[in-house]
Amino acid sequence: MRNRRIWGLFAFFLFIFIGMNTKVPYYIYQPGSALPLAPIIQVEDGYAEEQGTFRLTTIRTGPTNVAGALWASLDANAELVKAEHVHSPHESNEQYLQRQLAVMKASQDTAKIVAFQKAGFDIKLKNSGAIIMQIIPGYPAEKVLQVGDVIFRVDDVQIETAEDLMDALKGRQVNEETLIHFARDGKPQAAKLTLTSLPALPGEESKPGIGIASPITKRVFELPKNVEIKSAEIGGPSAGLMFTLEMMNQLLPGDLTKGYDIAGTGTINEDGSIGRIGGIEYKVVAAAREQTEIFFAPAEKDEKGVSNYDQAIKKAKSQNLKMKIIAVREIDDVLDYLKKLPPR
């Protein structure tokens, strides 16, 4: 009898050990945090009249193991997502995280532009290159370039936009050399790369290239006031809307929050439009846990006709979340709603 108990305990701990140390090709998605933005964003000589709160919402996500997968299958607020649906099969988890941080930086820049323009400041903008957002492992770019580098010239062709970069590499041949001029941390560098045959996309033929993907245009601008954003290791573009609101609240007299606890999500574009994001179901739960009263959700629909707002409403109803969810398409929708709120 005693031996059975010993073997039973041994089997149990062996199962736990294997479960904790056996990786699976999935990521866990679950509610993250709903952080007040006032301590995260500091505008030089900004107003500090905020009586309520603007919150940044996040998703807690990462690769998992057998034990984590079993736990996620039992949690109504957790979901298993195939790794191939989270990042490219040619991209490691570390490279994915680097790309998310680079996207976050670009999102912050756009939020600054929109916030200052909406606050009445004249901001002069220009394009200055293509930011590398993804590098395909095993291809020429990996030896020289990093995510976040800015390519500003290819051979003798000046690169101002992401489209310029793609055009400059079109029509090249495998084994052809090209001189890439780029900046890293503001310091210009140059390197010769030899084009090779890239992995073929579904339904397409392989094309020559250096092994970069998804570049975005680098925007250069000067602000009349310094803005510091302490976003630490938070990645992705989805905080753009809330960054914009918090910056505006420090740039303008008065209080946009009107004393309410307000969260939300959505990318922000230079024209003020608000874009879709992933995982809003987890963000509304994170916001509700902080007793948030109002949540802004993108109204833009996907190819199936479903918006982030629809997804947020469905989640809120399923868990009886006591929070007002507002559909928004552009920053002016948000500002109009806040303007009509009765002050606390």
C-alpha positions in Angstrom: 0.0 0.0 0.0 2.8 2.3 0.9 4.7 1.6 -2.3 1.5 2.4 -4.3 1.3 5.8 -2.6 5.0 6.5 -3.3 4.6 5.5 -7.0 1.4 7.6 -7.2 3.2 10.6 -5.9 6.1 10.0 -8.2 3.8 9.7 -11.2 2.0 12.9 -10.2 5.2 14.9 -9.9 6.6 13.4 -13.1 3.4 14.5 -14.9 3.8 18.1 -13.4 7.5 18.2 -14.5 6.7 17.0 -18.0 3.7 19.4 -18.3 5.8 22.4 -17.2 8.8 21.6 -19.5 7.1 20.4 -22.7 6.4 23.3 -25.0 3.5 23.3 -27.4 3.1 25.3 -30.6 0.5 27.6 -29.1 0.3 31.0 -27.4 -2.0 31.8 -24.5 -4.1 34.9 -24.7 -5.7 36.3 -21.5 -6.6 39.6 -19.9 -3.6 41.8 -19.1 -3.7 45.1 -17.3 -5.6 48.4 -17.5 -2.9 50.9 -16.6 -3.5 54.6 -15.8 -1.8 56.7 -18.5 -1.1 59.8 -16.4 2.1 58.3 -14.8 3.2 56.8 -18.2 2.9 59.9 -20.3 4.6 63.2 -19.4 4.1 66.3 -21.6 6.5 69.1 -20.9 4.8 71.9 -19.0 1.5 70.0 -19.5 -1.7 70.6 -17.6 -2.4 68.3 -14.6 -6.1 68.8 -14.1 -7.2 65.2 -14.6 -9.7 64.2 -12.0 -10.6 60.9 -13.7 -8.4 58.3 -15.5 -7.5 57.4 -19.1 -6.3 53.7 -19.1 -4.2 51.7 -21.5 -5.4 48.1 -21.8 -3.2 45.1 -22.6 -3.3 41.4 -23.4 -1.2 39.0 -21.5 0.2 36.6 -24.0 3.2 34.3 -24.6 4.2 30.8 -25.7 3.1 28.0 -23.4 3.6 24.4 -22.3 1.4 21.4 -21.8 0.3 22.5 -18.3 -0.5 26.0 -19.5 -2.5 24.6 -22.4 -4.6 22.4 -20.0 -5.2 25.4 -17.7 -6.2 27.6 -20.6 -8.8 25.1 -21.8 -10.6 25.4 -18.4 -10.5 29.2 -18.1 -13.3 31.2 -19.8 -11.0 34.2 -20.1 -8.1 32.4 -21.7 -7.6 31.2 -25.3 -5.1 29.0 -27.1 -3.9 30.4 -30.4 -1.7 28.6 -32.8 1.8 30.2 -33.0 1.5 30.5 -36.8 -1.5 32.8 -36.3 0.5 35.0 -33.9 3.7 35.5 -35.9 5.3 34.4 -39.2 6.6 30.9 -39.3 10.0 32.5 -40.3 10.0 34.6 -37.2 11.2 33.6 -33.7 9.4 34.6 -30.5 12.3 37.1 -29.8 12.0 38.6 -33.2 8.2 38.9 -32.8 8.7 40.8 -29.5 11.2 43.1 -31.2 8.7 43.8 -34.0 5.9 44.5 -31.5 8.1 47.1 -29.7 9.0 48.7 -33.0 5.3 48.9 -33.9 4.6 50.5 -30.5 7.2 53.2 -31.1 5.6 54.0 -34.5 2.2 54.1 -32.8 3.5 56.5 -30.2 4.8 58.8 -33.0 1.5 58.8 -34.8 -0.4 59.5 -31.5 1.9 62.5 -30.8 1.2 63.9 -34.3 -2.6 63.6 -33.9 -2.7 64.9 -30.3 -0.7 68.0 -31.0 -2.6 68.8 -34.2 -5.9 68.3 -32.5 -4.7 70.5 -29.7 -4.1 73.3 -32.2 -0.4 73.0 -32.9 1.1 73.2 -36.4 3.3 70.2 -36.9 5.5 69.9 -40.0 6.0 66.3 -41.2 8.2 64.6 -43.7 9.1 61.1 -44.7 12.7 59.9 -44.1 13.0 56.3 -44.9 11.5 52.8 -44.3 11.6 51.2 -40.8 12.4 47.5 -40.8 9.7 45.6 -38.9 10.5 42.0 -39.7 13.6 40.1 -40.8 13.4 36.6 -42.2 15.9 34.2 -40.5 18.5 32.6 -42.7 18.5 35.3 -45.4 21.0 38.1 -46.1 19.4 40.9 -44.1 19.7 38.9 -40.9 23.5 39.2 -40.9 23.5 43.0 -41.0 20.1 44.6 -40.3 17.9 44.7 -37.1 14.3 45.4 -36.5 13.9 49.1 -36.1 16.7 50.1 -38.5 15.7 52.8 -41.0 16.8 52.2 -44.6 17.2 55.6 -46.3 19.0 54.7 -49.6 19.4 51.6 -51.8 22.4 52.0 -54.1 21.8 55.5 -55.5 18.1 55.6 -54.9 16.8 57.8 -52.1 14.3 56.0 -49.9 11.6 58.1 -48.2 8.7 55.7 -47.8 8.2 51.9 -47.4 6.8 51.9 -50.9 10.1 53.4 -52.2 12.0 50.6 -50.6 9.8 47.9 -52.2 10.1 49.6 -55.6 13.9 49.9 -55.3 14.2 46.1 -54.7 11.8 45.1 -57.5 13.2 43.7 -60.8 16.4 42.6 -59.2 18.1 39.3 -59.9 19.2 36.5 -57.6 23.0 36.9 -56.7 22.8 40.6 -57.6 24.6 42.9 -55.0 23.0 46.0 -53.6 24.3 48.6 -51.2 21.9 49.3 -48.4 22.3 52.6 -46.5 20.5 52.5 -43.1 20.5 54.3 -39.7 20.5 52.5 -36.3 19.9 54.7 -33.3 20.4 57.7 -35.5 23.8 56.6 -36.8 24.2 56.1 -40.6 25.7 52.8 -41.8 26.0 50.9 -45.1 26.4 47.3 -46.1 26.5 45.3 -49.3 23.9 42.5 -49.5 23.5 39.8 -52.1 19.9 39.1 -53.2 18.7 35.6 -52.9 15.5 33.7 -53.6 12.9 34.4 -50.9 10.3 31.9 -49.6 7.3 31.9 -51.9 4.0 33.2 -50.5 0.9 30.9 -51.0 -0.2 31.1 -54.7 2.9 33.1 -55.7 6.3 32.4 -57.1 9.5 33.0 -55.2 11.1 36.4 -55.7 14.6 37.8 -55.2 15.1 39.8 -52.1 17.3 40.5 -49.0 14.9 39.0 -46.4 12.9 41.8 -44.9 9.1 42.1 -44.6 6.4 44.6 -43.6 8.4 47.8 -43.5 6.7 51.0 -42.5 7.4 54.7 -43.4 9.5 56.7 -41.0 7.9 60.0 -40.2 10.1 62.9 -38.9 8.6 65.8 -37.0 9.4 68.4 -34.4 7.1 69.0 -31.4 6.9 72.3 -29.6 6.9 70.4 -26.3 8.8 67.3 -25.2 6.8 64.2 -24.6 8.1 61.2 -22.6 6.3 57.9 -22.8 7.3 55.2 -20.4 5.7 52.2 -22.0 8.4 49.7 -20.9 8.0 46.3 -22.6 4.4 46.9 -23.9 4.3 46.2 -27.6 1.9 46.6 -30.5 0.0 49.5 -32.1 -3.3 49.2 -30.2 -2.7 51.9 -27.6 -2.6 54.7 -30.2 -6.1 56.0 -29.4 -5.5 56.2 -25.6 -2.1 57.7 -26.0 -3.6 60.4 -28.1 -6.3 61.2 -25.5 -3.9 61.4 -22.5 -1.5 63.7 -24.5 -4.4 65.9 -25.4 -5.5 66.1 -21.8 -2.1 67.4 -20.8 -1.8 69.8 -23.8 -5.2 71.4 -23.2 -6.7 73.2 -20.2 -9.6 71.4 -18.5 -10.2 67.7 -18.1 -11.3 65.5 -20.9 -12.1 62.6 -18.5 -14.7 64.8 -16.6 -13.9 62.7 -13.6 -14.7 59.3 -15.1 -12.6 56.1 -15.3 -12.1 55.6 -19.0 -10.4 52.9 -21.0 -10.3 51.9 -24.6 -8.2 50.5 -27.5 -7.6 51.0 -31.2 -4.8 52.1 -33.5 -4.6 55.7 -34.5 -3.9 57.0 -38.0 -2.6 60.4 -39.0 -6.0 61.3 -40.4 -7.6 60.6 -36.9 -9.2 57.3 -37.9 -9.3 54.5 -35.4 -8.3 51.0 -36.6 -9.1 47.5 -35.5 -7.0 45.5 -33.1 -6.8 41.9 -31.9 -8.0 40.5 -28.6 -10.5 43.1 -27.5 -12.3 40.4 -25.5 -9.4 40.2 -23.1 -9.1 44.0 -22.9 -12.6 44.6 -21.8 -12.2 42.1 -19.0 -8.9 43.7 -17.9 -10.7 47.1 -17.9 -13.7 45.8 -15.9 -11.4 44.4 -13.2 -10.3 48.0 -12.6 -13.9 49.2 -12.3 -13.7 51.1 -15.5 -16.9 53.0 -16.4 -16.5 53.7 -20.1 -14.7 51.7 -22.8 -14.0 53.0 -26.4 -14.0 50.2 -29.0 -13.2 50.5 -32.8 -16.3 50.4 -35.0 -14.4 49.3 -38.1 -15.7 45.9 -39.4 -13.7 43.0 -40.6 -14.3 41.0 -43.8 -17.1 39.1 -42.0 -18.9 42.3 -41.0 -17.9 42.0 -37.3 -16.3 45.0 -35.5 -14.2 45.2 -32.3 -17.3 46.9 -30.8 -19.4 43.8 -31.6 -16.8 41.5 -30.0 -16.6 43.7 -26.9 -20.4 43.9 -26.4 -20.6 40.1 -26.8 -18.0 39.5 -24.1 -19.4 42.1 -21.8 -22.9 40.5 -22.0 -21.5 36.9 -21.5 -19.8 38.0 -18.2 -22.3 40.7 -17.1 -19.7 43.4 -17.1 -21.0 46.7 -15.8 -19.2 49.0 -18.2 -20.5 51.3 -21.0 -18.9 50.3 -24.3 -18.9 53.0 -27.0 -18.2 52.4 -30.8 -15.8 54.9 -32.4 -14.5 55.4 -35.9 -12.3 58.4 -35.5 -10.8 60.6 -32.8 -13.5 63.2 -33.3 -16.2 60.6 -32.3 -14.3 60.2 -29.0 -13.9 63.9 -28.4 -17.6 64.5 -29.2 -18.7 61.9 -26.7 -16.4 63.2 -23.9 -17.6 66.8 -24.6 -21.2 65.7 -23.9 -20.4 63.9 -20.7 -21.7 65.6 -17.6 -18.8 66.5 -15.2 -18.5 64.6 -12.0 
